[in-house]
Amino acid sequence: MAVKPLTKAELNKKVSEASGVTAKDTNAVMSALSDVITQHVASGGAITLIGVGKIESRDRAARTVRNPRTGDPIHKPADRTPRMVFAKALKTACNE
């Protein structure tokens, strides 16, 4: 049974109801949290959310990839990509 993904507005509403904080304040906090996580991870830092997991960025080496339409090789330069490693507690909860 698939559960539909939460939109930002739905997530804000659920957090507001669970915490007893107004929806306006919850929205401000969630937006600030998103900004802080983005800035910190983009600068090379990592963030650990207890019970959820760890968000970090990883460097990827330059490599050659193929164009799926033509099969031609394309050089892809080195870059940094975000990565999330999920906590064991969250993995266990998903399988119960």
N, CA, C and O atoms as a CHARMM CRD file, in Angstrom:
* protein
*
  384
    1    1 MET  N      0.84600  -1.16900   0.00000 PROA 1      0.00000
    2    1 MET  CA     0.00000   0.00000   0.00000 PROA 1      0.00000
    3    1 MET  C      0.89600   1.23700   0.00000 PROA 1      0.00000
    4    1 MET  O      1.64300   1.46600   0.95100 PROA 1      0.00000
    5    2 ALA  N      0.82100   2.01800  -1.04800 PROA 2      0.00000
    6    2 ALA  CA     1.64800   3.21700  -1.17800 PROA 2      0.00000
    7    2 ALA  C      0.98200   4.39700  -0.48200 PROA 2      0.00000
    8    2 ALA  O     -0.23300   4.58100  -0.55200 PROA 2      0.00000
    9    3 VAL  N      1.79600   5.17500   0.17900 PROA 3      0.00000
   10    3 VAL  CA     1.32600   6.38800   0.84300 PROA 3      0.00000
   11    3 VAL  C      1.79300   7.55200  -0.00200 PROA 3      0.00000
   12    3 VAL  O      2.94600   7.59700  -0.42900 PROA 3      0.00000
   13    4 LYS  N      0.88400   8.50600  -0.24800 PROA 4      0.00000
   14    4 LYS  CA     1.25900   9.62100  -1.11300 PROA 4      0.00000
   15    4 LYS  C      2.25300  10.53300  -0.40500 PROA 4      0.00000
   16    4 LYS  O      2.17900  10.70600   0.81100 PROA 4      0.00000
   17    5 PRO  N      3.18200  11.11800  -1.15700 PROA 5      0.00000
   18    5 PRO  CA     4.18000  12.00400  -0.55800 PROA 5      0.00000
   19    5 PRO  C      3.52900  13.26200   0.02400 PROA 5      0.00000
   20    5 PRO  O      2.51200  13.73900  -0.48000 PROA 5      0.00000
   21    6 LEU  N      4.12500  13.78200   1.08200 PROA 6      0.00000
   22    6 LEU  CA     3.62900  15.01400   1.68700 PROA 6      0.00000
   23    6 LEU  C      4.15300  16.21700   0.91600 PROA 6      0.00000
   24    6 LEU  O      5.32300  16.25700   0.53500 PROA 6      0.00000
   25    7 THR  N      3.29200  17.18800   0.68900 PROA 7      0.00000
   26    7 THR  CA     3.75100  18.45300   0.12700 PROA 7      0.00000
   27    7 THR  C      4.31700  19.28900   1.26600 PROA 7      0.00000
   28    7 THR  O      4.15700  18.94700   2.43800 PROA 7      0.00000
   29    8 LYS  N      4.96900  20.37100   0.92100 PROA 8      0.00000
   30    8 LYS  CA     5.53100  21.25100   1.94500 PROA 8      0.00000
   31    8 LYS  C      4.41500  21.78300   2.85500 PROA 8      0.00000
   32    8 LYS  O      4.58700  21.84800   4.07200 PROA 8      0.00000
   33    9 ALA  N      3.29100  22.15500   2.27800 PROA 9      0.00000
   34    9 ALA  CA     2.17400  22.68800   3.06700 PROA 9      0.00000
   35    9 ALA  C      1.61800  21.61900   4.01800 PROA 9      0.00000
   36    9 ALA  O      1.29700  21.91600   5.16900 PROA 9      0.00000
   37   10 GLU  N      1.50500  20.38200   3.53400 PROA 10     0.00000
   38   10 GLU  CA     1.00100  19.29900   4.38100 PROA 10     0.00000
   39   10 GLU  C      1.97500  18.97800   5.50800 PROA 10     0.00000
   40   10 GLU  O      1.56200  18.73200   6.64100 PROA 10     0.00000
   41   11 LEU  N      3.26200  18.98000   5.19700 PROA 11     0.00000
   42   11 LEU  CA     4.27600  18.73900   6.22400 PROA 11     0.00000
   43   11 LEU  C      4.24000  19.83500   7.28500 PROA 11     0.00000
   44   11 LEU  O      4.29300  19.54700   8.48100 PROA 11     0.00000
   45   12 ASN  N      4.15200  21.08000   6.85200 PROA 12     0.00000
   46   12 ASN  CA     4.06000  22.19600   7.80000 PROA 12     0.00000
   47   12 ASN  C      2.82400  22.05500   8.70100 PROA 12     0.00000
   48   12 ASN  O      2.89600  22.31000   9.90300 PROA 12     0.00000
   49   13 LYS  N      1.70300  21.65300   8.12000 PROA 13     0.00000
   50   13 LYS  CA     0.47500  21.48900   8.89400 PROA 13     0.00000
   51   13 LYS  C      0.63200  20.38800   9.94300 PROA 13     0.00000
   52   13 LYS  O      0.24700  20.57200  11.09800 PROA 13     0.00000
   53   14 LYS  N      1.19700  19.24600   9.54500 PROA 14     0.00000
   54   14 LYS  CA     1.38400  18.13700  10.48400 PROA 14     0.00000
   55   14 LYS  C      2.34300  18.50200  11.61300 PROA 14     0.00000
   56   14 LYS  O      2.09300  18.16100  12.76900 PROA 14     0.00000
   57   15 VAL  N      3.44300  19.19400  11.28900 PROA 15     0.00000
   58   15 VAL  CA     4.39000  19.62100  12.31900 PROA 15     0.00000
   59   15 VAL  C      3.74000  20.63800  13.24300 PROA 15     0.00000
   60   15 VAL  O      3.95700  20.60500  14.45400 PROA 15     0.00000
   61   16 SER  N      2.95000  21.53600  12.68700 PROA 16     0.00000
   62   16 SER  CA     2.24900  22.53900  13.48800 PROA 16     0.00000
   63   16 SER  C      1.28600  21.87900  14.46600 PROA 16     0.00000
   64   16 SER  O      1.22900  22.25100  15.63800 PROA 16     0.00000
   65   17 GLU  N      0.53800  20.90900  13.98500 PROA 17     0.00000
   66   17 GLU  CA    -0.42200  20.20100  14.85200 PROA 17     0.00000
   67   17 GLU  C      0.28900  19.38600  15.92900 PROA 17     0.00000
   68   17 GLU  O     -0.15700  19.34700  17.07600 PROA 17     0.00000
   69   18 ALA  N      1.39100  18.73700  15.56200 PROA 18     0.00000
   70   18 ALA  CA     2.11300  17.89100  16.50900 PROA 18     0.00000
   71   18 ALA  C      2.82900  18.70100  17.58400 PROA 18     0.00000
   72   18 ALA  O      2.98100  18.24000  18.71500 PROA 18     0.00000
   73   19 SER  N      3.26900  19.90800  17.23100 PROA 19     0.00000
   74   19 SER  CA     4.04500  20.70500  18.17900 PROA 19     0.00000
   75   19 SER  C      3.23200  21.75300  18.91600 PROA 19     0.00000
   76   19 SER  O      3.68100  22.27300  19.93800 PROA 19     0.00000
   77   20 GLY  N      2.04500  22.07300  18.41900 PROA 20     0.00000
   78   20 GLY  CA     1.23200  23.10300  19.05400 PROA 20     0.00000
   79   20 GLY  C      1.68600  24.51200  18.71000 PROA 20     0.00000
   80   20 GLY  O      1.24700  25.47600  19.33800 PROA 20     0.00000
   81   21 VAL  N      2.55600  24.64100  17.72200 PROA 21     0.00000
   82   21 VAL  CA     3.04200  25.94300  17.27200 PROA 21     0.00000
   83   21 VAL  C      2.16000  26.39300  16.10900 PROA 21     0.00000
   84   21 VAL  O      1.63600  25.56000  15.37000 PROA 21     0.00000
   85   22 THR  N      1.99400  27.70700  15.94400 PROA 22     0.00000
   86   22 THR  CA     1.14500  28.19900  14.86600 PROA 22     0.00000
   87   22 THR  C      1.70400  27.79400  13.50500 PROA 22     0.00000
   88   22 THR  O      2.90700  27.57700  13.35700 PROA 22     0.00000
   89   23 ALA  N      0.83600  27.69500  12.53500 PROA 23     0.00000
   90   23 ALA  CA     1.24200  27.30000  11.19200 PROA 23     0.00000
   91   23 ALA  C      2.21400  28.31600  10.60000 PROA 23     0.00000
   92   23 ALA  O      3.13900  27.93300   9.88500 PROA 23     0.00000
   93   24 LYS  N      2.02300  29.58900  10.88200 PROA 24     0.00000
   94   24 LYS  CA     2.90300  30.63100  10.36500 PROA 24     0.00000
   95   24 LYS  C      4.31800  30.46900  10.93200 PROA 24     0.00000
   96   24 LYS  O      5.30100  30.56600  10.19700 PROA 24     0.00000
   97   25 ASP  N      4.41500  30.22200  12.23900 PROA 25     0.00000
   98   25 ASP  CA     5.72500  30.02100  12.86300 PROA 25     0.00000
   99   25 ASP  C      6.38500  28.74300  12.36400 PROA 25     0.00000
  100   25 ASP  O      7.59200  28.71600  12.12700 PROA 25     0.00000
  101   26 THR  N      5.59900  27.69100  12.20600 PROA 26     0.00000
  102   26 THR  CA     6.13000  26.42300  11.70300 PROA 26     0.00000
  103   26 THR  C      6.69100  26.60500  10.30100 PROA 26     0.00000
  104   26 THR  O      7.76300  26.08800   9.98800 PROA 26     0.00000
  105   27 ASN  N      5.98000  27.33200   9.46200 PROA 27     0.00000
  106   27 ASN  CA     6.43500  27.58000   8.09700 PROA 27     0.00000
  107   27 ASN  C      7.77200  28.32300   8.10700 PROA 27     0.00000
  108   27 ASN  O      8.67000  27.99600   7.33100 PROA 27     0.00000
  109   28 ALA  N      7.90300  29.31800   8.98200 PROA 28     0.00000
  110   28 ALA  CA     9.14500  30.08400   9.07200 PROA 28     0.00000
  111   28 ALA  C     10.30100  29.19300   9.52500 PROA 28     0.00000
  112   28 ALA  O     11.40300  29.27500   8.98200 PROA 28     0.00000
  113   29 VAL  N     10.04800  28.34500  10.51600 PROA 29     0.00000
  114   29 VAL  CA    11.09200  27.45200  11.02300 PROA 29     0.00000
  115   29 VAL  C     11.49000  26.43300   9.95900 PROA 29     0.00000
  116   29 VAL  O     12.68000  26.18100   9.77100 PROA 29     0.00000
  117   30 MET  N     10.52700  25.84700   9.26500 PROA 30     0.00000
  118   30 MET  CA    10.82400  24.83900   8.24400 PROA 30     0.00000
  119   30 MET  C     11.62100  25.45900   7.09200 PROA 30     0.00000
  120   30 MET  O     12.53900  24.82800   6.56800 PROA 30     0.00000
  121   31 SER  N     11.28100  26.67500   6.70000 PROA 31     0.00000
  122   31 SER  CA    12.02100  27.35400   5.63500 PROA 31     0.00000
  123   31 SER  C     13.44700  27.65700   6.07800 PROA 31     0.00000
  124   31 SER  O     14.39200  27.47200   5.31100 PROA 31     0.00000
  125   32 ALA  N     13.60100  28.12100   7.31600 PROA 32     0.00000
  126   32 ALA  CA    14.93500  28.41200   7.84400 PROA 32     0.00000
  127   32 ALA  C     15.75400  27.13000   7.95100 PROA 32     0.00000
  128   32 ALA  O     16.94300  27.13000   7.63400 PROA 32     0.00000
  129   33 LEU  N     15.13600  26.04400   8.39100 PROA 33     0.00000
  130   33 LEU  CA    15.82900  24.75800   8.50200 PROA 33     0.00000
  131   33 LEU  C     16.33200  24.29900   7.13600 PROA 33     0.00000
  132   33 LEU  O     17.46600  23.83700   7.00800 PROA 33     0.00000
  133   34 SER  N     15.50100  24.42500   6.13900 PROA 34     0.00000
  134   34 SER  CA    15.88400  24.04200   4.78300 PROA 34     0.00000
  135   34 SER  C     17.07200  24.87400   4.30800 PROA 34     0.00000
  136   34 SER  O     18.00700  24.33700   3.71400 PROA 34     0.00000
  137   35 ASP  N     17.04100  26.17400   4.56300 PROA 35     0.00000
  138   35 ASP  CA    18.13400  27.05900   4.15400 PROA 35     0.00000
  139   35 ASP  C     19.43700  26.70800   4.86200 PROA 35     0.00000
  140   35 ASP  O     20.49500  26.66000   4.23300 PROA 35     0.00000
  141   36 VAL  N     19.36400  26.46100   6.17300 PROA 36     0.00000
  142   36 VAL  CA    20.56200  26.12800   6.95300 PROA 36     0.00000
  143   36 VAL  C     21.17000  24.81400   6.48100 PROA 36     0.00000
  144   36 VAL  O     22.38600  24.71800   6.31500 PROA 36     0.00000
  145   37 ILE  N     20.33500  23.79900   6.26300 PROA 37     0.00000
  146   37 ILE  CA    20.82500  22.50200   5.79000 PROA 37     0.00000
  147   37 ILE  C     21.49500  22.66400   4.42700 PROA 37     0.00000
  148   37 ILE  O     22.58600  22.13900   4.20500 PROA 37     0.00000
  149   38 THR  N     20.85000  23.38400   3.52300 PROA 38     0.00000
  150   38 THR  CA    21.39700  23.58100   2.17900 PROA 38     0.00000
  151   38 THR  C     22.74600  24.28100   2.22900 PROA 38     0.00000
  152   38 THR  O     23.69700  23.83900   1.58300 PROA 38     0.00000
  153   39 GLN  N     22.84100  25.36200   2.98500 PROA 39     0.00000
  154   39 GLN  CA    24.09100  26.12000   3.06000 PROA 39     0.00000
  155   39 GLN  C     25.20700  25.28400   3.68700 PROA 39     0.00000
  156   39 GLN  O     26.33800  25.29400   3.20200 PROA 39     0.00000
  157   40 HSD  N     24.89200  24.56600   4.75700 PROA 40     0.00000
  158   40 HSD  CA    25.92200  23.80200   5.45800 PROA 40     0.00000
  159   40 HSD  C     26.43600  22.63600   4.61800 PROA 40     0.00000
  160   40 HSD  O     27.64500  22.41900   4.53700 PROA 40     0.00000
  161   41 VAL  N     25.54000  21.89300   4.00000 PROA 41     0.00000
  162   41 VAL  CA    25.93800  20.74400   3.18900 PROA 41     0.00000
  163   41 VAL  C     26.65300  21.21500   1.91800 PROA 41     0.00000
  164   41 VAL  O     27.61400  20.58100   1.48100 PROA 41     0.00000
  165   42 ALA  N     26.19100  22.32200   1.32200 PROA 42     0.00000
  166   42 ALA  CA    26.84100  22.84500   0.11600 PROA 42     0.00000
  167   42 ALA  C     28.26800  23.29900   0.39800 PROA 42     0.00000
  168   42 ALA  O     29.11300  23.27100  -0.49700 PROA 42     0.00000
  169   43 SER  N     28.54400  23.71600   1.63100 PROA 43     0.00000
  170   43 SER  CA    29.89600  24.15800   1.98000 PROA 43     0.00000
  171   43 SER  C     30.80400  22.99200   2.36800 PROA 43     0.00000
  172   43 SER  O     31.96600  23.20100   2.71900 PROA 43     0.00000
  173   44 GLY  N     30.28000  21.76800   2.30700 PROA 44     0.00000
  174   44 GLY  CA    31.09300  20.59000   2.59500 PROA 44     0.00000
  175   44 GLY  C     30.85300  19.98700   3.96100 PROA 44     0.00000
  176   44 GLY  O     31.50100  19.00300   4.31800 PROA 44     0.00000
  177   45 GLY  N     29.94400  20.54700   4.73200 PROA 45     0.00000
  178   45 GLY  CA    29.65000  20.02000   6.05800 PROA 45     0.00000
  179   45 GLY  C     28.66100  18.87100   6.01900 PROA 45     0.00000
  180   45 GLY  O     28.11100  18.54200   4.96800 PROA 45     0.00000
  181   46 ALA  N     28.44600  18.27300   7.16500 PROA 46     0.00000
  182   46 ALA  CA    27.49100  17.17800   7.30100 PROA 46     0.00000
  183   46 ALA  C     26.55900  17.50100   8.46100 PROA 46     0.00000
  184   46 ALA  O     26.94800  18.19300   9.40200 PROA 46     0.00000
  185   47 ILE  N     25.34600  17.00600   8.39500 PROA 47     0.00000
  186   47 ILE  CA    24.35600  17.21500   9.44800 PROA 47     0.00000
  187   47 ILE  C     23.79000  15.86600   9.83800 PROA 47     0.00000
  188   47 ILE  O     23.36200  15.09400   8.98000 PROA 47     0.00000
  189   48 THR  N     23.78700  15.57700  11.14200 PROA 48     0.00000
  190   48 THR  CA    23.20900  14.33800  11.64700 PROA 48     0.00000
  191   48 THR  C     21.89200  14.65600  12.32200 PROA 48     0.00000
  192   48 THR  O     21.83600  15.47200  13.24200 PROA 48     0.00000
  193   49 LEU  N     20.83600  14.01300  11.86400 PROA 49     0.00000
  194   49 LEU  CA    19.51000  14.15100  12.46100 PROA 49     0.00000
  195   49 LEU  C     19.24000  12.85300  13.21100 PROA 49     0.00000
  196   49 LEU  O     19.03600  11.80800  12.59200 PROA 49     0.00000
  197   50 ILE  N     19.23700  12.91200  14.52800 PROA 50     0.00000
  198   50 ILE  CA    19.10000  11.72400  15.35600 PROA 50     0.00000
  199   50 ILE  C     17.81200  10.98000  14.98800 PROA 50     0.00000
  200   50 ILE  O     16.73300  11.57000  14.95500 PROA 50     0.00000
  201   51 GLY  N     17.93700   9.69700  14.71600 PROA 51     0.00000
  202   51 GLY  CA    16.79300   8.86000  14.37600 PROA 51     0.00000
  203   51 GLY  C     16.39900   8.91400  12.91800 PROA 51     0.00000
  204   51 GLY  O     15.58300   8.10900  12.46900 PROA 51     0.00000
  205   52 VAL  N     16.96900   9.86000  12.15900 PROA 52     0.00000
  206   52 VAL  CA    16.63000   9.99400  10.74500 PROA 52     0.00000
  207   52 VAL  C     17.80900   9.60300   9.86800 PROA 52     0.00000
  208   52 VAL  O     17.68200   8.75100   8.98900 PROA 52     0.00000
  209   53 GLY  N     18.95600  10.22800  10.11100 PROA 53     0.00000
  210   53 GLY  CA    20.12700   9.89900   9.32000 PROA 53     0.00000
  211   53 GLY  C     21.09700  11.04400   9.23400 PROA 53     0.00000
  212   53 GLY  O     21.06000  11.97800  10.03400 PROA 53     0.00000
  213   54 LYS  N     21.96600  10.95900   8.25200 PROA 54     0.00000
  214   54 LYS  CA    23.02800  11.94100   8.07200 PROA 54     0.00000
  215   54 LYS  C     22.97400  12.47600   6.64900 PROA 54     0.00000
  216   54 LYS  O     22.88000  11.71100   5.69000 PROA 54     0.00000
  217   55 ILE  N     23.03400  13.80800   6.52200 PROA 55     0.00000
  218   55 ILE  CA    23.05300  14.46400   5.21800 PROA 55     0.00000
  219   55 ILE  C     24.45300  15.03200   5.03800 PROA 55     0.00000
  220   55 ILE  O     24.96300  15.74500   5.90100 PROA 55     0.00000
  221   56 GLU  N     25.06900  14.70500   3.90100 PROA 56     0.00000
  222   56 GLU  CA    26.42700  15.16300   3.63900 PROA 56     0.00000
  223   56 GLU  C     26.59900  15.37900   2.14800 PROA 56     0.00000
  224   56 GLU  O     25.72700  15.03000   1.35200 PROA 56     0.00000
  225   57 SER  N     27.73500  15.95800   1.77900 PROA 57     0.00000
  226   57 SER  CA    28.04100  16.07800   0.35900 PROA 57     0.00000
  227   57 SER  C     29.27500  15.23600   0.06900 PROA 57     0.00000
  228   57 SER  O     30.15500  15.08300   0.91700 PROA 57     0.00000
  229   58 ARG  N     29.32500  14.70100  -1.12200 PROA 58     0.00000
  230   58 ARG  CA    30.42700  13.83400  -1.52700 PROA 58     0.00000
  231   58 ARG  C     31.01900  14.36300  -2.82900 PROA 58     0.00000
  232   58 ARG  O     30.30000  14.83000  -3.71200 PROA 58     0.00000
  233   59 ASP  N     32.31900  14.28100  -2.92600 PROA 59     0.00000
  234   59 ASP  CA    32.99100  14.64600  -4.16800 PROA 59     0.00000
  235   59 ASP  C     32.95900  13.45700  -5.11100 PROA 59     0.00000
  236   59 ASP  O     33.20600  12.32200  -4.70300 PROA 59     0.00000
  237   60 ARG  N     32.65200  13.72400  -6.38900 PROA 60     0.00000
  238   60 ARG  CA    32.67900  12.67200  -7.40400 PROA 60     0.00000
  239   60 ARG  C     33.76800  13.00800  -8.41100 PROA 60     0.00000
  240   60 ARG  O     33.88500  14.15300  -8.84900 PROA 60     0.00000
  241   61 ALA  N     34.54100  12.04100  -8.76500 PROA 61     0.00000
  242   61 ALA  CA    35.64300  12.23600  -9.70600 PROA 61     0.00000
  243   61 ALA  C     35.11400  12.47600 -11.11700 PROA 61     0.00000
  244   61 ALA  O     33.98600  12.11000 -11.44500 PROA 61     0.00000
  245   62 ALA  N     35.94600  13.09400 -11.93700 PROA 62     0.00000
  246   62 ALA  CA    35.60600  13.26900 -13.34900 PROA 62     0.00000
  247   62 ALA  C     35.50800  11.88500 -13.98200 PROA 62     0.00000
  248   62 ALA  O     36.22000  10.96200 -13.58600 PROA 62     0.00000
  249   63 ARG  N     34.63600  11.74600 -14.95300 PROA 63     0.00000
  250   63 ARG  CA    34.44500  10.43700 -15.56200 PROA 63     0.00000
  251   63 ARG  C     33.87900  10.59400 -16.97600 PROA 63     0.00000
  252   63 ARG  O     33.45900  11.67900 -17.37700 PROA 63     0.00000
  253   64 THR  N     33.87900   9.52300 -17.69400 PROA 64     0.00000
  254   64 THR  CA    33.29800   9.50100 -19.03000 PROA 64     0.00000
  255   64 THR  C     31.96500   8.77300 -18.95600 PROA 64     0.00000
  256   64 THR  O     31.88200   7.65300 -18.45100 PROA 64     0.00000
  257   65 VAL  N     30.92300   9.42300 -19.46500 PROA 65     0.00000
  258   65 VAL  CA    29.58700   8.82600 -19.51400 PROA 65     0.00000
  259   65 VAL  C     29.17700   8.70900 -20.97500 PROA 65     0.00000
  260   65 VAL  O     29.85700   9.23100 -21.85700 PROA 65     0.00000
  261   66 ARG  N     28.08800   8.03900 -21.22600 PROA 66     0.00000
  262   66 ARG  CA    27.62100   7.87300 -22.60200 PROA 66     0.00000
  263   66 ARG  C     26.26400   8.54700 -22.79100 PROA 66     0.00000
  264   66 ARG  O     25.39300   8.48700 -21.92300 PROA 66     0.00000
  265   67 ASN  N     26.11100   9.18400 -23.93600 PROA 67     0.00000
  266   67 ASN  CA    24.83200   9.74100 -24.32900 PROA 67     0.00000
  267   67 ASN  C     23.91300   8.56500 -24.64100 PROA 67     0.00000
  268   67 ASN  O     24.22000   7.78100 -25.54000 PROA 67     0.00000
  269   68 PRO  N     22.78000   8.41200 -23.92000 PROA 68     0.00000
  270   68 PRO  CA    21.93300   7.23900 -24.13700 PROA 68     0.00000
  271   68 PRO  C     21.30000   7.18200 -25.53400 PROA 68     0.00000
  272   68 PRO  O     20.96500   6.10600 -26.02700 PROA 68     0.00000
  273   69 ARG  N     21.14400   8.32900 -26.15000 PROA 69     0.00000
  274   69 ARG  CA    20.52500   8.34400 -27.48000 PROA 69     0.00000
  275   69 ARG  C     21.50900   7.94000 -28.56800 PROA 69     0.00000
  276   69 ARG  O     21.18700   7.12900 -29.43700 PROA 69     0.00000
  277   70 THR  N     22.72100   8.51400 -28.51700 PROA 70     0.00000
  278   70 THR  CA    23.68200   8.27500 -29.59800 PROA 70     0.00000
  279   70 THR  C     24.79500   7.30100 -29.22500 PROA 70     0.00000
  280   70 THR  O     25.43500   6.72700 -30.10600 PROA 70     0.00000
  281   71 GLY  N     25.03100   7.11000 -27.93200 PROA 71     0.00000
  282   71 GLY  CA    26.10200   6.23900 -27.49600 PROA 71     0.00000
  283   71 GLY  C     27.46200   6.92300 -27.47800 PROA 71     0.00000
  284   71 GLY  O     28.46600   6.30000 -27.13300 PROA 71     0.00000
  285   72 ASP  N     27.50200   8.20500 -27.85000 PROA 72     0.00000
  286   72 ASP  CA    28.76500   8.94300 -27.86400 PROA 72     0.00000
  287   72 ASP  C     29.26800   9.17500 -26.44800 PROA 72     0.00000
  288   72 ASP  O     28.47600   9.44800 -25.54600 PROA 72     0.00000
  289   73 PRO  N     30.58300   9.06900 -26.24500 PROA 73     0.00000
  290   73 PRO  CA    31.13600   9.35200 -24.91600 PROA 73     0.00000
  291   73 PRO  C     31.12100  10.85300 -24.63300 PROA 73     0.00000
  292   73 PRO  O     31.34300  11.66900 -25.52800 PROA 73     0.00000
  293   74 ILE  N     30.85600  11.20000 -23.38400 PROA 74     0.00000
  294   74 ILE  CA    30.81200  12.59700 -22.94700 PROA 74     0.00000
  295   74 ILE  C     31.65200  12.70200 -21.68200 PROA 74     0.00000
  296   74 ILE  O     31.53000  11.87700 -20.77700 PROA 74     0.00000
  297   75 HSD  N     32.50300  13.71700 -21.62300 PROA 75     0.00000
  298   75 HSD  CA    33.29900  13.93500 -20.41100 PROA 75     0.00000
  299   75 HSD  C     32.44300  14.65600 -19.37300 PROA 75     0.00000
  300   75 HSD  O     31.89300  15.72200 -19.65100 PROA 75     0.00000
  301   76 LYS  N     32.33000  14.08600 -18.19800 PROA 76     0.00000
  302   76 LYS  CA    31.59500  14.71700 -17.08700 PROA 76     0.00000
  303   76 LYS  C     32.63500  15.17300 -16.07700 PROA 76     0.00000
  304   76 LYS  O     33.35800  14.34200 -15.52700 PROA 76     0.00000
  305   77 PRO  N     32.73100  16.47900 -15.81800 PROA 77     0.00000
  306   77 PRO  CA    33.75400  16.97200 -14.88900 PROA 77     0.00000
  307   77 PRO  C     33.45600  16.55100 -13.44500 PROA 77     0.00000
  308   77 PRO  O     32.34100  16.14200 -13.12000 PROA 77     0.00000
  309   78 ALA  N     34.46200  16.65900 -12.60100 PROA 78     0.00000
  310   78 ALA  CA    34.29300  16.35800 -11.18200 PROA 78     0.00000
  311   78 ALA  C     33.25600  17.31300 -10.59400 PROA 78     0.00000
  312   78 ALA  O     33.17000  18.47300 -10.99900 PROA 78     0.00000
  313   79 ASP  N     32.47700  16.82300  -9.64600 PROA 79     0.00000
  314   79 ASP  CA    31.48700  17.66400  -8.99800 PROA 79     0.00000
  315   79 ASP  C     31.23100  17.17400  -7.58100 PROA 79     0.00000
  316   79 ASP  O     31.80600  16.17800  -7.14000 PROA 79     0.00000
  317   80 ARG  N     30.37300  17.87400  -6.88500 PROA 80     0.00000
  318   80 ARG  CA    29.98500  17.51100  -5.52100 PROA 80     0.00000
  319   80 ARG  C     28.48700  17.25300  -5.54200 PROA 80     0.00000
  320   80 ARG  O     27.72800  18.01000  -6.14800 PROA 80     0.00000
  321   81 THR  N     28.06300  16.18100  -4.88000 PROA 81     0.00000
  322   81 THR  CA    26.65600  15.81800  -4.87600 PROA 81     0.00000
  323   81 THR  C     26.18000  15.54000  -3.45200 PROA 81     0.00000
  324   81 THR  O     26.94000  15.00400  -2.64600 PROA 81     0.00000
  325   82 PRO  N     24.92800  15.89800  -3.12700 PROA 82     0.00000
  326   82 PRO  CA    24.42500  15.59900  -1.78800 PROA 82     0.00000
  327   82 PRO  C     24.13800  14.11100  -1.63100 PROA 82     0.00000
  328   82 PRO  O     23.84400  13.41900  -2.60500 PROA 82     0.00000
  329   83 ARG  N     24.22700  13.63000  -0.40000 PROA 83     0.00000
  330   83 ARG  CA    23.97700  12.22100  -0.10600 PROA 83     0.00000
  331   83 ARG  C     23.31400  12.13100   1.25800 PROA 83     0.00000
  332   83 ARG  O     23.65500  12.89100   2.16400 PROA 83     0.00000
  333   84 MET  N     22.38200  11.21900   1.41100 PROA 84     0.00000
  334   84 MET  CA    21.76200  10.98500   2.70700 PROA 84     0.00000
  335   84 MET  C     21.90500   9.51600   3.06000 PROA 84     0.00000
  336   84 MET  O     21.57000   8.63100   2.27300 PROA 84     0.00000
  337   85 VAL  N     22.41100   9.27700   4.26300 PROA 85     0.00000
  338   85 VAL  CA    22.54500   7.92900   4.79300 PROA 85     0.00000
  339   85 VAL  C     21.49200   7.80600   5.88700 PROA 85     0.00000
  340   85 VAL  O     21.51100   8.57400   6.84900 PROA 85     0.00000
  341   86 PHE  N     20.58500   6.86400   5.75600 PROA 86     0.00000
  342   86 PHE  CA    19.47700   6.74200   6.69900 PROA 86     0.00000
  343   86 PHE  C     19.87700   5.96400   7.95000 PROA 86     0.00000
  344   86 PHE  O     20.67300   5.02700   7.88800 PROA 86     0.00000
  345   87 ALA  N     19.31100   6.36700   9.08300 PROA 87     0.00000
  346   87 ALA  CA    19.59300   5.72600  10.36400 PROA 87     0.00000
  347   87 ALA  C     18.95000   4.34400  10.42000 PROA 87     0.00000
  348   87 ALA  O     17.93000   4.08900   9.78000 PROA 87     0.00000
  349   88 LYS  N     19.56100   3.47000  11.18900 PROA 88     0.00000
  350   88 LYS  CA    19.05900   2.10500  11.33600 PROA 88     0.00000
  351   88 LYS  C     17.64000   2.11500  11.89900 PROA 88     0.00000
  352   88 LYS  O     16.81000   1.30700  11.48200 PROA 88     0.00000
  353   89 ALA  N     17.34600   3.01900  12.84100 PROA 89     0.00000
  354   89 ALA  CA    16.01400   3.10800  13.43100 PROA 89     0.00000
  355   89 ALA  C     14.95600   3.42200  12.37700 PROA 89     0.00000
  356   89 ALA  O     13.85500   2.87300  12.41900 PROA 89     0.00000
  357   90 LEU  N     15.28600   4.30400  11.43100 PROA 90     0.00000
  358   90 LEU  CA    14.33200   4.65100  10.37400 PROA 90     0.00000
  359   90 LEU  C     14.14900   3.46900   9.41500 PROA 90     0.00000
  360   90 LEU  O     13.03000   3.19000   8.98600 PROA 90     0.00000
  361   91 LYS  N     15.23100   2.78100   9.08200 PROA 91     0.00000
  362   91 LYS  CA    15.14000   1.61100   8.22000 PROA 91     0.00000
  363   91 LYS  C     14.28400   0.52300   8.87100 PROA 91     0.00000
  364   91 LYS  O     13.46600  -0.11500   8.20900 PROA 91     0.00000
  365   92 THR  N     14.47900   0.32300  10.15600 PROA 92     0.00000
  366   92 THR  CA    13.70500  -0.68500  10.89100 PROA 92     0.00000
  367   92 THR  C     12.23500  -0.30800  10.91700 PROA 92     0.00000
  368   92 THR  O     11.37200  -1.15900  10.70400 PROA 92     0.00000
  369   93 ALA  N     11.94200   0.96900  11.17600 PROA 93     0.00000
  370   93 ALA  CA    10.55100   1.43300  11.23300 PROA 93     0.00000
  371   93 ALA  C      9.83900   1.24100   9.89100 PROA 93     0.00000
  372   93 ALA  O      8.64300   0.95200   9.85800 PROA 93     0.00000
  373   94 CYS  N     10.55800   1.39800   8.81200 PROA 94     0.00000
  374   94 CYS  CA     9.97000   1.23300   7.47400 PROA 94     0.00000
  375   94 CYS  C      9.61600  -0.22100   7.19300 PROA 94     0.00000
  376   94 CYS  O      8.72000  -0.49700   6.39600 PROA 94     0.00000
  377   95 ASN  N     10.30300  -1.14300   7.83400 PROA 95     0.00000
  378   95 ASN  CA    10.08100  -2.56500   7.57700 PROA 95     0.00000
  379   95 ASN  C      9.14600  -3.23700   8.55900 PROA 95     0.00000
  380   95 ASN  O      8.93600  -4.44700   8.48700 PROA 95     0.00000
  381   96 GLU  N      8.58800  -2.47800   9.46500 PROA 96     0.00000
  382   96 GLU  CA     7.63900  -3.06200  10.44500 PROA 96     0.00000
  383   96 GLU  C      6.22500  -2.97700   9.93600 PROA 96     0.00000
  384   96 GLU  O      5.29600  -3.41400  10.61700 PROA 96     0.00000
